[in-house]
């Protein structure tokens, strides 16, 4: 999809004659809206691949988990914390936020961005519900939060998207580093079903991950609350189709996020131990070098939003100056702050509370456990579980309908072209032809004098024919130099015809 | 005598051969006679079995599930451990289920569009200077909502008094 981004750049250059930000942004209002829409969508394809949006998301969870058949370990957790929380995946977001002066002039592109973001947020949250790999759960949570950010961009709330990028970096890095500490201390185990009861062994890591999870699910007044909750409110405050779509899916996602976060906390730290005894005996709190970053990130996950929210997303804040452009008709912060009914404002927090409580109840009470086990006893339940656990089966469809097609073309090219046509007219064919010609010519050596005289006669006739054909054809004067083509054709024909194995066949 | 012996020997050999095959490939392989690809030349024509289907343990190369010196299948890119994963559900079923999910998202979108959009409780914001037309580049189509001079009932009432 970087190809899409490249085409976007080419289109920008073709339309504006420059890819300099200042030039593009100052000319954007005067350009054809359809052209801007196409450019916006092309930029979106780049952002979708980088920021793991549907349908280009499958690389992100894949890079986290232990590959099913591999004995090699996956990406180191600090790398996940840096790349998948703070830097790489947010590059797509940065592209979209930075391109705000272009995107603002295409309502279609903004609509598509909102729909993609909201769908991704919900999709990833539903997948995260039933994952069993510790890092993969956090990876799906990352995709879900990226969906929120893209959604905010689509709703023209670039500053809120950017604040969520920053906030998300804090609590997601905290969660990843916490997960790394757990995995390292627990004999490199990543399967949450084989953990449990670790609160007794890793109290600090538990605290850190709890803080990260609470911030992630937008617990009021923690960091995540100031951006995530606002995105959902801003969606409603649009009073439009895309806003409603984003609001409903965003609110549901908030509930699901709370559920899978507390499912993770319950299965890893609370409930009964499900791991091996030796793993528990060897588990230990991480060293100071790990604890210090966890502590700092935990502090930021709690206080950053409270301290900096007015700077980033406050009504009338000019923090971003000219870096971000929001068209006046798309500003909805006033409506979000002052026109929303109380129930709508409280809904995401309420759903989060329900989700979190439900997870704690289900994974701690006997009835809840039986209920969750019983879900997969029915045929439908099993299908739904397989579908969600298999990430909506995107990978199966991609593998069988896209990757397989590509591999087949590869094999076809290899068999028919590389080892077929090119080989026949290339190295193998040439050497074979020359060998055959040699073999066939050697057969002419019969030792019979009359045969030799026949060869001499044929040779003489051929020469005469070669020399006089031009005169017969167009009555011009004979110039052998110009008619070398005939000689070449004659010689080539001699070699090729003689190379043919028809002589051998005759013998056979 | 000798013919019955040889028959018994042949049956034992075939049975032993079967045992070896079943040990090497735990998943039963149905053999379909096919013409050998002439491009293979004298290279062994190996069965179409993905390494992912073989038992996980007991190999010289644990990760790639092959023993030392085992010839590699011609289509190794597809059949090795690094090839595309064997689908956990039949691909057609997966396509159907994914299509259902996508339809659900689209259907929900239509539901939102036609039934769930809340009514705007306020009048959309208006901007002075003809909707900031000059500030936004000077084009009419890019300007914000223009101020409308509506005479509301309250001001009319005030005027009456």
Interface residues (C-beta under 8 A of the other chain):
Chain A: X29 X30 X33 X68 X69 X70 X71 X72 X105 X115 X119 X236 X239 X240 X241 X243 X244 X245 X248 X249 X327 X328 X329 X331 X334 X335 X339 X383 X386 X387 X390 X392 X393 X394 X395 X396 X397 X399 X400 X401 X403 X404 X407 X410 X411 X415 X419
Chain B: X39 X52 X56 X62 X63 X65 X75 X77 X78 X81 X84 X85 X87 X88 X89 X91 X94 X95 X97 X98 X101 X105 X108 X109 X112 X113 X116 X117 X118 X119 X120 X121 X122 X124 X125 X127 X132 X136 X137 X139 X141 X142 X144 X145
